[in-house]
Amino acid sequence: MSRWLFPGFLALTLALYAMVLGGKPFLDDWVYVLAEPARHILGAFGELHPGQFYRPLPLFLVAVLQLAGHGSPVPIHLLQCVLHALLAVLVVSIAIRRGTPRGWAILAGVFMTASQSAAAAVGGYDTLSITLSTFFGMASLSLLLGPGRYGAAAAAFLCSLLCKESALGYLPLLALVAIRAHPTVSESSQATPLLRRHGALFSLLLAAIAGGYLAWRAHLGAFAPSAGSGTYNMNLSGGILRNLAMLWFAALLPVSSVDVFTAVAERHVAVALGGLVAVGVVLALLLLGFVRKGRWDRGLALIAAGSVALSPVLPLVHVSELYTYTILPFAALLLGESAGSLAAVGSGRFARRAVLSLAVLLLAANSIATVSKALAMAENGRYAERLLGAVAGEMRSLPNGGTLTLVDPVLDHPNYSVFRIRSFLLVPDETLVERSGRGDVKLLRVEASRDSSSSYHGTADRVLTLDGQALPVRL
């Protein structure tokens, strides 16, 4: 591959996400704003953080970068961009090994880089866990497609697990690829039985790695999902298919998911139908390339592979758009291979121009949506910083043992993911207590009601609304 591939992908990533490079933390980002980073460097692999999750590798890297960068978020955001560009290079490498012509394989990498569905992962702070996990998971797959690099592939799988528990979804996929003979070896080759024996042993090694990881995780007391209705509980009924369909929809959507899913929530039929039609056209063109080639099974195999990689999170009651990042490499591989097939129709010249024109349109739409999402995330960070100062100031002004009620407004438009948020939830209680130094103050969070603007009066020493107005209690 060209030595300019990674620099090119990195330059494109930095251009798309430039506005978040110095972005302030908000929502879950605060869990990686470490008060004592040196302590986590030494203890990352033996502790649970954030919360009850065991994700030692991103915790270790965040601690090192915060210590080296004196608390600046820039090094972490730069690492996110580097990982995203490296993942795009991996996509190109896998596409070429699958027989995709070089130019169309590069198109797959560009789509991986520019896709609007990557913004929640690449533009975030605490989302380092999923970018690292996806990179190592795909690296393991890429190594297996090479000449028998079983040791390196197993190490990459372990690193993926140490970043995020959802990496367990790579286990069946890697085992299946390993058991099959190397793709460059024919079925009649004398090497085939040996390779398959090695593949079976490798699958047992992967199972042992996963078992050891789960045992250590359980020993530390890490969170394990169970049946229920909470965000991290499991629903084994129709929710699995719904989650799978929505994540693939987001991965193939060429315009901002914020606009489309908000339109669905607000019942704006025209915008919602527009998004549905856009995804339908993209999916039809992708599958058409495989059908035209007579290898529709290759397209379905990529869709199945991405779905298997997602399998650990599909039973959850609520699955964030963030997890679209797991299937995005497979969507990019679909695009590259299908575009190459469609471009070879007939004499090729007209077909190539038509496919290139559609590809440019697709990439341009995704790039515009990615920039709009990055801008929204950067603004949320700035807004969270202002909220933190205002609320911490109010907490300091309260008497000992006082109560501060934070009232979220009635919204004209719904909040969505990490992009559209108007809520005090941008800053968690722990951060407010730490910044204000007032652990004695009780924080209450309520939502305003359209029917009664005074329903929360009498419950606090001070009430704070999102417009910054401090209200005394009316007894």
Summary of the structure (lengths in Angstrom):
residues: 475
radius of gyration: 24.1
end to end distance: 72.4
largest distance: 87.4
contacts: 1568
relative contact order: 0.11
helix: 65%
strand: 5%
